[in-house]
Amino acid sequence: MTSPLAAQLTRLIDQISTIIVGKRPQIEDCVACMLAGGHLLIEDIPGVGKTTLAHALAVSLGLRFARTQFTADLMPSDLIGVSVYERAKETFVFHPGPVFAQVLLADEINRAGPKTQSALLEAMEEQQVTVDAQTRALPRPFFVIATQNPSDQLGTYPLPESQLDRFLMCITIGYPDQASERALLAGLDRREAIAHMGKIMSPAELVAAQAAVLSVHASDALLDYLQALIAATRSGRWFTFGLSPRAGIAVLHAAKARALLAERDYVAPDDVQAILPQTIAHRLAPVPGAGRGRREQVRAMVEAVALP
């Protein structure tokens, strides 16, 4: 029998699928990422729906949404906020930036310089920012959904490894299939469709769902399998350097979220395998001469590690 939470999550995914047509696996990854309390990086060419997907997620979850277009001249204060002296009050008054939303869309994040990219690190890791030596808490729940263009496009800066490691998942959307593209061409404008979307979950219900994710059981055998995969990334056979302990915890949380979406209260090896490329490929670099991309190298490694 389907639980109320499972039914609610299904409605959530179904609604977003009416906006981002033909991309249900990617939508499920996005929802799993938010259930696991992580930040999401969407890497793809312009125009395939990255921004639309982020906006649809925020509206469906009833979260306060802000979008910042990252450009070469964007300053950290444009993102975090700034204190301005107000003569009438004879004091400095802090004016919060867009980072104080519950869902921050950092659009084309790799078009901004490293200094501005680094301004997100404290917010993403600590859910707080420090301005004028004063620490200010961000709202909860708080998510960063960043989009980036392929690194070979003009005007892009590669994200540093320390920032890539803060993203729980990195996904691509890709071109729609022919039937889905026809539906997009014949249907409503996506922005108009989002304006008519209903709220499927409240912020409080999302926090409760995140707590349910943490209660999903991971057996000793499953943890042995996960540790074997982590050890394989550190062996030097597949990648130049391996996963950190933080990355291993991220994989486990994402697998638990995937199990919850599958209406199970335990993690199966299939859950780990399903989310592994999205959760670790952006953190790793294949060894020289591998002849494969990051995700293909992850899949080859998974095939070489024995199941429990």
Helices and strands as residue ranges (DSSP letters): H 4-17, H 24-35, E 39-43, H 50-60, E 65-69, H 76-80, E 81-86, E 91-96, G 98-100, E 103-107, G 109-111, H 114-126, E 128-131, E 134-137, E 143-148, H 161-164, E 167-171, H 178-186, H 190-195, H 203-214, H 220-233, H 245-261, H 269-280, G 281-283, H 294-304
